[in-house]
Amino acid sequence: MVPIEHHLHSTYSLPLVLLSIAVAVFSAFVSLDISSRLKYAERVSRIRWVSAGALSLGLGIWAMHFIGMLAFHLEADVSYHIGIVIASIIPAIVSSGFAFYIVSRQTARPRDLVISAVFISIGIVSMHYVGMEAMQMNAVLTFDPFMWLLSAVVAFVASLVGLYLLFSLPDVSRFHWRKLVCSLLIGLAVSGMHYIGMGAAEFTPLATPQVLTGFSMDSTLLAFWIGGSVTTLFVLMLISLRNEKQLERQSIELETKFQSVIESANDAIIVADAERRIVQWNHGAERLFGYAASEVLGESITLIMPERFKVAHEQGMKRYRETREANVIGRTVELVGLRKDGTEFPFEMSLGTWETEKGLFFSSIIRDISERKQIEEQINDLVYLDTLTGLPNRRLFNDRLDALLSQGSESTFSLFYIDLDNFKVINDRFGHSSGDVFLRQVTDRLLTTITKSDTLARLGGDEFVILSPNTGSNLAAHRAQQITNALNQPFLLESEDVFTSLSIGISLYPSDGRTAGDLLKNADIAMYRAKEDGKNGFQFFTKDMNESVARKSQLAMALRKGIGRGEFSIHYQPQVHLETEVLIGVEALVRWTHPELGMISPAEFIPIAEETGSIHRLGEYVLNEACRQNKAWQDAGVEPFRVAVNISALQFAQKDLPDIVSQALEASGLAPEYLELELTETVIQSAQSAIETMEELVALGVHLSIDDFGTGYSSLSYLKLFPIDTLKIDQHFTKNIETDSKDAALVKTIIRMAHELGLNVIAEGVETKAQVAFLKAEDCNQAQGYYYNKPMPAEELDSFLYPYKKSV
C-alpha cells in the first residue's frame, strides 16, 4: 500500500500515563524487596527468588509499556495482534531474569554490571519495539533514528541504574525512604525510555485503508484492567514477600536466641554433618577441648577422639547410615575425649540427629564429668575400701569371695584369717592414734607377702583376711609361714621398737566349706586354735575344731556368771629360798570349779577371759583376795611373806592399774612390801610407756617381777631400765635342765645376768632333786614347784604354814 505523505497526529491520556508510571514504580519497589532476599538465599531459595524477581520486574516493565501504549491515541483506529503482545513479554522477563541473576551473585564487578546492562537494555528495547509491532492500523510505522537511539541509551542507563540499585541497596525493613527513592528512579527511567521510544515513532496513513483484524477494545478500560491485574499480582507478591520476611525475621530472631543459648552454655555443643565434618563449635567446646572454632570447623569430628575409639566410631556410623537404627542417638552415654594438648578426660554426651535438604546432621551436647568421676571414685572408696589402711573392706572382700565361689569347685583357693596377738595392749598403751599408725605399718608389711592375684582385706580392728586363688594346702602353709615371719621383725612406734605376732587360721575351698559364711567361720575357728596353741603361728581348720569352738563359747558365757556366783577360788603355791629352804612367799593362782563341767584349767579359761574382757573383773578378784588372805595369815601370827599375783597384758594396759592396786592394799590392810606383781615380757614391750606405770606401782611400795622370762620378744635392755626386783625362769627351761644342754645353758646365763644386774632369780616348775641341785650349784635364789608343794587352797596351806612357822 502507498502511504500518504503526511503523519498522523497522536495524543496521550494523562490518567493512563500516570497509571503506567505508577505500575513501573510499584513493580520496581516489589523488585527491590525481592532483590534484598537474593543476598541471603541459598540453592532452592535463590532460584525461587530469582524467578519471582524476574517475573515481577519483567511483568512490571511490560505492563508499564502496554498501558503506555494504550494511553497513546492516534487519529486512526488501532488494534493489537494478541500473539505479538504476548511475545513482547518474553524479552522483558528474560532481561529481568538476567538482572536478578547478576544481583544474586555476591562477587559482581562493575564491568559485569555494564555488560549485563547492555544485554538487559537490548531486552527492554526489544520488548518495547516488538510490542509496538503488535499495533495494527491503517498507517505505516517508522522511527526517527535519533529518538530511537536516545531511547536505547535511556534503556541502557535505566538498566545500569536499576542493576546498581538492585545490587547495592541494603535490606531495609518495611517502607523505607531509600527504597521509595530507588523505586521512583527505576520507574521513571523505564517510563522515560518508553515514552522516548514512542516519541521516535512516526505514523504515515495509508492511501487505501484496510480492514483491521487484531484485538480491539476500549483502551482506557483495558489499561486499567491490565494495571489492576498486575498491581493485584504485585500486591500479592509483596504481601507474600512481607510474610516471608516476617517469618525470616522471626526465624533469625529464634536462631539468634538459640545461638546465644548455645554460646552461653557451659557444655560443649558440636554439630557435624553426614561426613562427620564439624560445622558448629561453641565456646563451651573451645573451653573443653582447647581448640578455637577456626581450628576445627570443617575438620573431622574424630579430631577429639582417642585413637583407640576411632574404629568403633567408624563402624557405628556405617551401621547407622545403612540401617538408620539408633543405638546411641537419643541416649546419654559416657565416653572419653581427647583435648588439644593430648590429655584424655571422661565426658557425658547426648547425641541427636536431623535431616534437611542439605543432608544429615548430628548434634552432640558434651559435659565434662571428670569431677563427678572423682567423686564417684571417692564414694566407691568409702563403700569398698577401708578408710584407715586403704585395703578392701568387708564388702569388697565378700564380693571377690562370691566371685571365686561362682566359678564352682573347678578352682581351689585358700582363705587366711589373721588376728594380731597383742594389738589391744599396744592400742591401750600408746593410744588409738598410734594404734592406727601401727595398723598401717602392719598393712604395709602384709602387702609385701601377697601376690597380684591375692586379695588382702581388713575386716575391722586388728583382723585381716587374705583370699589366695589357686592355692592348695602345701602352698597355703608356705604362705602362712612367710606372713608369720614378716611380722616377727620389730616395728618402730613413737621412736620405740614394738614387737607383735599374729595368729592365722586357714580354710580351704571346697574341702572346708562351699559358702562364704562357712569358709570365714572355719578360718576364724582355726585362727583361735592357733592362739590357744601359743600364738605366733597358723592352723588349718579341722572338723574337731567345731567342738572346741562350741565349748569355748559355752565357757565364755559361763565365765561371766561364774565370777558373781563364787565359782572361782585362789590356790597358793609356796616359794622357797633354795639355800635355806625357808618359805619366802607364795604365788596366787586362780582356779575355776564349774558346777556342771567341774574343774576347768586356767590355760583354757584365761585366754577366753582376755578375749571377752572378763579378765579385768577376774584379775581384780584375784588381787583383792590374795591381799586379804595374806593379811589374814599375818593376823594369825604367820611370819610375813610376799604374795605374788599375775597381772595380764590387758590389766597392765589399764591406765588406772596403780589405783586398783592401791585400793586392794587399802581394803585388805596389807603392807605394800608384801605384794609382788608378776608381769610378762609381752606387757612391757613398750619401754617408755611401761616405765611410767611401773614407777607408779613401785612408788606404792610393791615388788615387781618378770614372769616367764626368755619367752617374749622384748630387748634385754629393759632389764636395766625397768624398776624390777625379780626374774622368774620359765618352767619350760627348768624342766629340761637335765635333758637339754641348751636349756641348761640358758638357765645358767639368765642366773648370771640377773646377778650382774643385782636382780633376784626364782625358777618355777621345779619337780626333781636333780633340778634343785643344779639350781643351787648355779646360785639361783629361789624356786617353786611340785618338788616343794603343789598349789593348794588357803585352808590347806594353813596346816602347811603352822609347823613351818615354828621352824622359822
C-alpha positions in Angstrom: 0.0 0.0 0.0 1.1 3.5 -0.7 1.2 5.7 2.4 0.0 9.2 2.4 2.9 11.7 2.7 1.6 13.4 6.0 1.9 11.9 9.5 -0.9 11.1 11.9 -1.2 13.2 15.0 -1.2 11.5 18.4 -2.2 12.4 21.9 -1.9 10.7 25.4 -4.4 10.0 28.1 -2.9 11.6 31.2 -4.6 9.2 33.6 -3.2 6.2 31.7 0.3 7.8 31.5 0.3 8.2 35.3 -1.0 4.7 35.7 1.8 3.3 33.6 4.4 5.2 35.6 2.7 4.1 38.9 2.9 0.5 37.7 6.6 0.9 36.8 7.4 2.4 40.2 5.4 -0.2 42.1 7.0 -3.1 40.1 10.4 -1.6 40.9 9.5 -1.4 44.6 8.5 -5.1 44.6 11.6 -6.0 42.7 13.8 -4.1 45.2 12.2 -6.1 48.0 12.8 -9.3 46.2 16.4 -8.3 45.4 17.2 -7.9 49.1 16.3 -11.6 49.5 18.8 -12.7 47.0 21.8 -11.8 49.1 20.9 -14.3 51.8 19.1 -17.0 49.8 20.8 -20.3 49.0 20.2 -23.1 46.5 16.5 -23.7 46.0 15.5 -20.4 47.7 17.8 -18.4 45.4 16.2 -20.0 42.3 12.8 -19.2 43.6 13.6 -15.6 44.4 15.4 -15.1 41.0 12.3 -16.4 39.2 10.0 -14.2 41.3 12.1 -11.1 40.8 12.3 -11.7 37.0 8.6 -12.1 36.8 7.8 -9.1 38.9 10.2 -6.7 37.1 9.6 -8.1 33.6 5.9 -8.1 34.0 6.0 -4.6 35.5 8.1 -3.3 32.6 5.8 -4.9 30.1 2.6 -3.7 31.9 4.0 -0.2 32.0 4.8 -0.4 28.3 1.4 -1.8 27.3 -0.5 0.7 29.5 1.7 3.4 28.0 0.7 2.3 24.5 -2.9 2.2 25.5 -2.5 5.8 26.7 -1.4 6.6 23.2 -4.2 7.8 20.8 -3.8 8.2 17.0 -6.2 9.9 14.7 -6.8 6.4 13.2 -8.2 3.3 14.7 -5.7 0.9 16.3 -6.0 -2.8 17.2 -3.4 -5.1 18.6 -2.1 -8.5 17.5 -2.5 -10.6 20.6 0.3 -13.1 19.7 2.8 -10.3 19.3 1.6 -8.6 22.5 2.2 -11.8 24.4 5.5 -12.4 22.7 6.7 -9.0 23.8 6.5 -10.1 27.4 9.4 -12.6 26.8 12.2 -10.1 26.3 11.1 -8.2 29.4 11.1 -11.3 31.7 14.3 -12.7 30.2 16.2 -9.5 30.6 14.8 -9.1 34.2 15.9 -12.6 35.0 19.3 -11.8 33.8 19.3 -8.8 36.0 18.3 -10.8 39.1 20.9 -13.4 38.3 23.6 -10.7 38.4 22.1 -9.4 41.7 22.2 -12.9 43.2 26.0 -13.1 42.7 28.0 -11.8 45.7 31.1 -11.0 43.7 29.8 -8.9 40.7 32.3 -6.4 39.5 31.5 -3.0 37.8 32.4 -4.5 34.4 29.9 -7.3 35.0 27.2 -4.7 35.7 27.9 -2.8 32.5 27.9 -5.9 30.3 24.7 -7.0 32.0 23.1 -3.6 31.4 23.9 -3.9 27.7 22.1 -7.2 27.5 19.2 -6.1 29.6 18.7 -2.8 27.7 18.6 -4.9 24.5 15.9 -7.0 26.1 13.9 -3.9 27.1 14.3 -2.2 23.8 13.3 -5.4 22.1 10.2 -5.7 24.3 9.2 -2.1 23.5 9.6 -2.2 19.8 8.2 -5.8 19.5 5.2 -4.5 21.4 4.8 -1.6 19.0 4.9 -4.1 16.1 1.7 -5.5 17.6 -0.2 -2.3 16.7 -2.5 -2.9 13.7 -3.7 0.3 11.9 -4.1 2.0 8.6 -0.7 3.6 8.8 2.9 2.8 8.2 5.1 2.9 11.4 8.6 4.4 11.0 11.1 5.7 13.6 13.2 8.7 14.0 16.8 7.4 14.1 17.9 10.0 16.7 15.0 9.4 19.0 15.3 5.6 18.6 19.0 5.8 19.6 18.1 8.1 22.5 15.5 5.5 23.7 18.2 2.8 23.6 20.6 4.9 25.5 17.9 5.6 28.1 17.2 1.9 28.3 20.9 1.2 28.9 21.2 3.9 31.6 17.9 2.7 33.2 19.2 -0.9 33.2 22.6 0.1 34.6 21.0 2.3 37.3 18.5 -0.5 38.1 21.2 -3.2 38.4 23.3 -1.0 40.6 20.4 -0.2 42.9 19.3 -3.8 43.0 22.8 -4.9 43.8 23.8 -2.3 46.3 20.6 -1.4 48.1 20.8 -2.8 51.7 18.0 -4.9 53.1 15.9 -2.2 54.8 12.7 -3.1 56.6 9.2 -2.1 55.7 8.5 1.3 53.9 11.9 3.0 53.8 12.6 6.3 52.0 15.7 4.9 50.3 13.7 2.1 48.8 11.0 4.5 47.7 13.5 6.9 46.0 15.2 4.0 44.2 11.8 2.7 43.1 10.9 6.2 41.7 14.2 6.4 39.8 13.8 3.0 38.2 10.1 3.6 37.4 10.8 7.0 35.9 13.8 5.7 33.9 11.8 2.8 32.4 8.9 5.1 31.7 11.2 7.7 30.2 12.7 5.1 27.9 9.2 4.0 26.8 7.9 7.5 26.1 11.1 8.5 24.3 10.7 5.4 22.2 7.0 6.3 21.5 8.3 9.8 20.5 10.6 8.2 18.0 7.6 6.6 16.2 6.1 8.2 13.1 2.7 7.1 11.7 2.1 7.7 8.0 -1.6 6.9 6.9 -2.2 4.5 4.1 -3.8 5.7 0.9 -6.1 2.8 0.8 -7.5 1.8 4.3 -7.7 -1.9 5.2 -9.9 -3.9 7.5 -8.2 -4.3 11.0 -8.3 -7.9 12.3 -6.4 -7.5 15.6 -7.7 -7.3 19.2 -9.5 -4.1 19.9 -11.4 -2.8 22.9 -11.7 0.4 24.9 -8.2 1.4 25.6 -8.9 3.0 28.9 -10.7 0.0 30.2 -8.0 -2.3 29.0 -5.3 -0.2 30.5 -6.9 -0.1 33.9 -7.7 -3.8 33.7 -4.1 -4.6 33.0 -2.9 -2.1 35.6 -5.3 -3.5 38.2 -4.4 -7.1 37.4 -0.6 -6.5 37.5 -0.9 -4.4 40.6 -3.0 -7.1 42.3 -0.4 -9.6 41.4 2.3 -7.3 42.7 0.4 -6.7 45.9 0.0 -10.4 46.4 3.7 -10.9 45.8 4.5 -8.0 48.1 2.3 -9.5 50.9 3.9 -12.9 50.3 7.3 -11.2 50.4 6.4 -9.4 53.6 5.1 -12.5 55.2 8.2 -14.3 54.1 10.4 -11.6 55.6 8.5 -11.6 58.8 8.9 -15.3 59.1 12.5 -15.0 58.3 13.0 -12.3 60.9 11.3 -14.5 63.4 13.5 -17.4 62.3 16.6 -15.2 62.5 15.5 -14.0 65.9 14.9 -17.5 67.1 18.2 -18.6 65.6 19.9 -15.7 67.3 18.4 -16.6 70.6 19.2 -20.2 70.0 22.8 -19.3 69.1 23.0 -17.1 72.1 21.9 -20.0 74.3 24.4 -22.3 72.6 27.3 -19.9 73.0 26.4 -19.2 76.6 26.1 -22.8 77.6 28.9 -24.3 79.8 28.5 -27.6 78.0 30.2 -28.2 74.7 27.7 -28.2 71.8 29.1 -29.6 68.5 27.3 -30.1 65.2 28.7 -32.3 62.5 27.4 -33.2 59.0 27.0 -36.7 57.5 30.7 -36.7 56.6 31.5 -36.0 60.2 32.8 -32.6 59.4 32.4 -30.1 62.2 30.0 -27.3 61.2 29.3 -25.7 64.6 31.6 -25.4 67.6 30.5 -23.2 70.6 32.5 -21.5 73.3 31.9 -24.5 75.7 33.6 -26.8 73.2 36.5 -24.3 72.9 36.9 -24.4 76.7 36.5 -28.1 77.0 38.7 -29.3 74.1 41.1 -26.4 73.8 40.5 -25.8 70.1 39.2 -22.5 68.7 36.3 -22.7 66.3 38.5 -21.6 63.4 40.8 -24.6 64.0 38.1 -27.3 63.8 35.4 -26.1 61.5 35.4 -28.3 58.5 37.7 -30.9 60.3 36.6 -34.4 61.1 34.9 -35.0 64.5 37.4 -37.8 65.1 39.9 -35.0 66.0 38.6 -35.1 69.6 38.6 -38.9 69.8 41.4 -41.0 71.2 42.9 -43.3 68.5 41.6 -46.5 70.1 38.0 -45.4 69.7 38.1 -44.3 66.1 37.4 -47.8 64.6 34.4 -48.3 66.7 33.1 -44.9 65.7 33.5 -45.7 62.0 31.7 -48.9 62.4 28.8 -47.2 64.3 28.4 -44.5 61.7 28.4 -47.0 58.9 25.8 -49.1 60.7 23.6 -46.1 61.2 23.8 -44.9 57.6 22.8 -48.4 56.4 20.1 -49.2 58.8 19.1 -45.9 60.5 18.9 -47.9 63.7 19.7 -45.5 66.6 21.8 -47.3 69.2 23.3 -44.2 70.7 21.1 -41.4 69.3 18.6 -40.1 71.9 20.6 -41.6 74.8 23.2 -40.2 77.2 26.4 -42.1 77.0 29.8 -41.8 78.7 32.9 -41.7 76.5 36.5 -40.5 76.6 37.6 -37.3 74.9 40.9 -36.0 73.6 42.0 -32.4 74.3 44.3 -30.4 72.1 47.2 -30.9 74.5 46.8 -34.7 74.2 45.2 -35.3 77.6 42.2 -37.5 77.9 39.1 -37.0 80.1 35.7 -38.6 80.6 32.6 -36.9 79.3 28.9 -37.4 79.1 27.3 -37.0 75.7 23.8 -36.6 74.4 23.5 -37.2 70.7 20.7 -36.1 68.4 20.2 -36.1 64.6 18.1 -34.4 62.0 17.9 -34.3 58.2 17.3 -31.3 55.9 17.7 -30.6 52.2 21.4 -30.1 53.0 21.8 -33.6 54.3 22.1 -35.4 57.6 23.4 -33.6 60.7 24.4 -34.8 64.2 24.4 -32.6 67.3 26.3 -33.5 70.4 25.9 -32.0 73.9 29.1 -32.8 75.8 29.7 -32.4 79.5 33.0 -32.9 81.4 32.4 -35.5 84.1 35.9 -35.6 85.5 34.9 -34.2 88.8 31.9 -36.5 89.0 34.1 -39.5 88.3 36.5 -38.4 91.0 33.6 -38.1 93.5 32.3 -41.5 92.4 35.7 -43.0 92.9 35.8 -41.4 96.4 32.4 -42.7 97.2 33.4 -46.1 95.8 36.5 -46.0 98.0 34.3 -45.2 101.0 32.0 -48.1 100.2 34.6 -50.7 99.2 37.9 -49.6 100.9 38.9 -49.4 104.5 39.4 -45.7 105.3 42.4 -46.4 107.6 44.6 -48.7 105.6 43.2 -48.3 102.0 42.7 -52.1 101.8 39.5 -53.7 100.5 36.9 -53.7 103.3 34.5 -56.5 104.3 32.0 -55.6 101.5 34.6 -55.7 98.7 36.2 -58.8 100.1 32.8 -60.6 100.2 32.2 -59.5 96.5 35.5 -61.1 95.5 34.9 -64.2 97.6 31.5 -64.6 96.0 33.1 -64.2 92.5 35.5 -67.0 93.3 32.7 -69.2 94.6 30.7 -68.6 91.5 33.4 -70.4 89.4 32.4 -73.6 91.1 34.6 -76.4 92.5 36.8 -76.4 89.5 39.0 -73.8 91.2 40.6 -74.1 94.6 41.6 -71.3 96.9 42.7 -70.6 100.5 41.3 -68.2 103.0 43.7 -66.8 105.7 42.0 -65.3 108.7 44.6 -63.2 110.5 44.5 -61.6 114.0 47.3 -59.7 115.8 48.1 -61.3 119.1 48.6 -58.3 121.3 47.2 -55.3 119.5 44.9 -54.3 122.3 47.9 -53.9 124.6 49.6 -51.7 122.0 46.4 -49.7 121.4 45.8 -49.2 125.2 49.4 -48.3 125.8 50.1 -45.8 123.0 46.6 -44.6 122.4 44.3 -45.1 119.4 46.1 -42.6 117.1 49.3 -44.5 117.5 47.4 -47.7 117.2 46.2 -46.6 113.8 49.7 -45.8 112.7 50.7 -49.3 113.9 47.9 -50.9 111.8 49.1 -49.1 108.7 52.6 -50.4 109.3 51.3 -53.9 109.7 49.3 -53.4 106.5 52.5 -52.4 104.6 54.3 -55.4 105.9 51.4 -57.8 104.9 51.3 -56.3 101.4 54.8 -57.5 100.8 53.7 -61.1 101.3 50.9 -61.3 98.8 50.7 -61.8 95.0 48.9 -59.8 92.4 46.0 -62.3 92.3 45.5 -62.2 96.1 43.1 -60.0 98.0 44.2 -58.6 101.3 41.3 -57.0 103.2 40.8 -55.6 106.7 37.6 -56.7 108.4 37.9 -54.4 111.3 40.1 -53.8 114.3 43.2 -55.9 114.1 41.5 -58.6 111.9 42.7 -59.2 108.3 41.9 -61.8 105.7 43.8 -62.9 102.6 42.0 -64.6 99.7 44.5 -66.5 97.7 43.3 -68.2 94.4 44.8 -71.5 93.2 46.4 -72.2 96.5 46.3 -75.7 98.0 47.3 -76.8 101.5 51.1 -77.1 100.9 51.3 -73.7 99.3 49.0 -72.2 101.9 51.2 -73.5 104.7 54.3 -72.0 103.0 52.5 -68.7 102.5 51.3 -68.6 106.1 54.8 -69.1 107.4 56.0 -66.2 105.2 53.3 -64.0 106.7 54.2 -65.0 110.2 58.0 -64.4 109.6 57.2 -61.0 108.1 55.7 -59.7 111.3 58.4 -61.1 113.7 60.7 -58.1 113.0 60.1 -55.1 115.3 58.0 -52.1 114.4 59.0 -48.5 115.2 56.3 -46.7 117.1 56.9 -43.4 118.7 60.7 -44.0 118.5 60.4 -47.3 120.2 60.8 -50.9 118.9 57.4 -52.6 119.3 57.0 -56.4 118.7 53.9 -58.2 117.6 52.9 -61.5 116.3 49.9 -62.9 114.6 47.7 -66.0 114.6 46.5 -67.3 111.3 43.6 -69.6 110.6 43.3 -71.3 107.2 40.3 -72.8 105.5 40.4 -74.4 102.1 37.8 -74.4 99.3 36.0 -76.7 98.7 37.0 -79.1 101.5 36.4 -76.7 104.4 33.2 -75.1 103.1 31.3 -74.2 100.0 29.8 -70.9 101.1 31.4 -67.7 102.1 29.9 -67.9 105.6 31.3 -71.4 106.3 34.8 -70.6 104.9 35.1 -67.4 107.1 33.7 -69.1 110.2 36.0 -72.1 109.8 39.1 -69.9 109.2 38.1 -67.9 112.3 37.9 -71.1 114.3 41.3 -72.2 113.1 42.7 -68.8 114.0 41.6 -69.1 117.6 43.1 -72.6 117.8 46.4 -71.0 116.7 46.1 -68.6 119.6 45.4 -71.4 122.0 48.4 -73.2 120.8 50.7 -70.3 121.8 50.0 -67.7 119.2 52.6 -66.5 116.6 51.6 -69.3 114.2 49.0 -70.8 112.0 46.5 -73.6 112.0 44.4 -75.3 109.3 40.8 -75.9 110.0 39.8 -79.4 111.1 36.4 -80.7 111.8 37.1 -81.4 115.5 37.7 -77.7 116.0 33.9 -77.1 115.9 33.6 -79.0 119.2 36.3 -76.8 120.7 34.6 -73.6 119.5 31.3 -74.8 121.0 33.0 -75.4 124.3 34.8 -72.1 124.1 31.5 -70.3 123.5 29.9 -72.1 126.4 32.8 -71.2 128.7 32.7 -67.5 127.7 29.1 -67.2 128.8 29.7 -69.3 131.9 32.8 -67.3 132.9 30.9 -64.0 133.4 28.3 -65.6 135.5 30.9 -67.7 137.5 32.6 -64.7 138.9 29.4 -63.5 140.5 28.4 -66.9 141.7 31.7 -67.6 143.6 32.8 -70.4 141.4 36.4 -69.1 141.4 38.9 -69.6 144.1 42.6 -69.0 144.8 45.2 -71.6 145.2 48.7 -70.8 146.6 52.0 -72.3 145.7 54.9 -71.8 148.1 58.1 -70.2 147.0 61.2 -71.2 149.0 64.8 -70.0 149.4 67.0 -72.6 147.7 69.9 -72.4 150.1 67.9 -72.4 153.4 64.7 -73.9 152.0 62.8 -71.2 154.0 59.4 -70.1 152.8 59.8 -66.6 151.3 56.4 -66.2 149.6 53.5 -67.8 147.7 52.1 -67.3 144.2 48.3 -66.8 143.9 46.8 -68.9 141.2 43.1 -68.7 140.2 41.0 -71.8 139.9 37.6 -72.4 138.4 35.2 -75.1 139.5 32.2 -75.1 137.3 29.1 -76.7 138.9 28.5 -78.9 135.8 31.8 -79.0 133.9 33.9 -79.4 137.0 37.5 -78.1 137.2 38.5 -76.0 134.3 42.2 -75.4 133.5 43.5 -71.8 133.7 45.2 -72.4 130.4 41.7 -72.8 128.9 39.7 -70.1 130.6 42.4 -67.3 131.0 42.6 -66.7 127.2 38.9 -66.7 127.0 38.7 -64.1 129.8 41.2 -62.0 127.9 39.3 -62.2 124.7 36.0 -61.4 126.2 37.2 -58.6 128.6 36.3 -60.6 131.7 40.0 -60.6 132.7 39.6 -57.2 134.3 36.9 -58.3 136.7 38.6 -61.7 137.3 42.0 -60.0 137.8 40.6 -57.6 140.4 39.1 -60.5 142.3 42.4 -62.4 142.4 44.3 -59.3 143.5 41.8 -58.4 146.3 41.5 -62.0 147.5 45.3 -62.5 147.6 45.9 -59.3 149.6 43.1 -60.2 152.0 44.3 -63.7 152.5 47.9 -62.7 153.1 46.8 -60.1 155.7 44.7 -62.8 157.4 47.8 -65.1 157.7 49.8 -62.3 159.2 47.0 -61.6 161.6 47.0 -65.3 162.5 50.7 -65.0 163.6 52.4 -66.3 160.5 55.7 -64.7 159.7 55.0 -62.1 157.0 55.9 -63.1 153.4 55.1 -61.8 149.9 52.2 -63.0 147.8 52.7 -62.9 144.0 49.8 -62.0 141.8 50.0 -62.4 138.0 49.0 -59.3 136.0 47.8 -59.9 132.5 48.7 -57.8 129.5 45.2 -56.2 129.4 45.3 -55.4 133.1 48.7 -53.8 132.8 47.5 -51.6 129.9 44.8 -50.1 132.2 45.6 -46.5 133.0 44.2 -46.9 136.4 46.1 -50.1 137.4 48.1 -48.3 140.2 44.8 -47.0 141.6 43.3 -50.6 141.6 46.4 -52.0 143.4 46.3 -49.2 145.9 42.6 -49.8 146.7 43.2 -53.5 147.1 46.0 -52.9 149.6 44.0 -50.3 151.5 40.9 -52.5 151.6 42.9 -55.5 153.0 45.3 -53.6 155.2 48.2 -55.4 153.7 51.5 -53.6 153.7 52.7 -53.0 150.0 56.1 -54.7 150.5 54.2 -58.0 151.0 52.7 -57.8 147.5 54.5 -58.8 144.3 53.1 -58.2 140.8 54.3 -60.6 138.1 54.5 -59.1 134.6 55.1 -61.0 131.4 57.6 -59.7 128.8 54.8 -59.0 126.3 53.0 -56.5 128.5 56.2 -54.4 128.9 57.5 -54.3 125.3 56.9 -50.6 125.2 59.7 -49.4 127.4 58.8 -45.7 127.9 55.1 -46.4 128.4 55.8 -49.4 130.8 58.3 -47.4 132.9 55.6 -44.8 133.8 53.2 -47.4 135.0 55.9 -49.5 136.9 57.3 -46.4 138.6 53.8 -45.6 139.9 53.5 -49.2 141.2 56.9 -49.1 142.8 56.0 -45.8 144.4 53.2 -47.6 146.2 55.9 -50.0 147.7 55.0 -53.2 145.9 57.6 -55.5 144.3 57.7 -56.2 140.6 58.9 -59.4 138.8 59.2 -60.5 135.2 57.4 -63.8 134.7 58.2 -66.4 132.0 61.5 -64.7 131.3 63.1 -65.6 128.0 59.8 -66.4 126.1 58.9 -62.9 124.9 60.3 -60.6 122.3 61.5 -57.6 124.3 65.0 -56.3 124.2 67.3 -57.2 127.1 67.9 -53.5 127.6 64.7 -53.2 129.6 66.3 -55.1 132.4 68.4 -52.0 133.3 65.6 -49.6 132.6 62.7 -51.1 134.5 62.4 -50.9 138.3 62.0 -54.7 138.7 63.2 -56.9 141.6 63.0 -60.5 140.3 63.3 -62.6 137.2 61.3 -65.8 137.0 62.8 -68.5 134.8 60.1 -70.1 132.7 59.2 -73.7 133.7 59.9 -74.9 130.2 63.7 -74.2 130.7 63.6 -75.6 134.2 62.0 -78.9 133.3 64.6 -79.6 130.5 67.7 -78.8 132.6 68.6 -82.5 132.8 67.9 -83.4 129.2 68.7 -80.4 127.1 72.1 -78.8 127.3 70.9 -75.7 125.5 68.1 -75.1 128.1 70.6 -75.7 130.9 73.0 -73.1 129.3 70.1 -70.6 129.0 69.2 -71.1 132.7 72.8 -70.5 133.7 73.0 -67.4 131.5 69.8 -65.9 133.0 71.0 -66.5 136.5 74.4 -64.9 135.9 72.9 -62.0 134.0 70.4 -61.3 136.8 73.1 -61.4 139.5 75.2 -59.0 137.5 72.2 -56.7 137.4 71.5 -57.1 141.1 68.2 -58.9 140.5 66.7 -61.8 142.4 66.1 -65.0 140.4 63.4 -67.6 141.0 62.9 -70.8 139.0 59.4 -72.2 138.5 58.4 -75.7 137.6 61.0 -77.4 139.9 60.0 -81.1 140.3 63.1 -83.1 140.9 66.0 -83.2 143.3 68.5 -83.0 140.4 66.9 -79.8 139.3 67.2 -78.4 142.8 70.9 -79.4 142.9 71.6 -77.8 139.5 69.9 -74.5 140.6 71.7 -74.5 143.9 75.0 -75.1 142.1 74.3 -72.1 139.8 73.4 -69.9 142.8 69.8 -69.5 141.9 68.0 -67.6 144.7 64.5 -69.2 145.0 62.4 -71.9 143.5 58.8 -73.1 143.3 57.3 -76.3 142.0 55.8 -79.7 142.8 59.1 -80.7 144.4 58.2 -78.5 147.3 54.4 -78.4 147.0 51.6 -78.1 144.5 49.3 -75.1 144.5 46.7 -75.5 147.3 43.7 -73.7 148.7 44.3 -71.3 151.6 42.9 -73.7 154.2 45.3 -76.5 153.2 48.2 -74.0 153.2 47.3 -73.1 156.8 48.3 -76.6 158.0 51.5 -76.3 156.0 52.4 -72.9 157.5 51.9 -73.9 161.2 54.8 -76.3 161.5 56.8 -74.2 159.0 56.3 -71.2 161.2 57.7 -73.0 164.2 60.9 -73.7 162.3 61.5 -70.1 161.3 
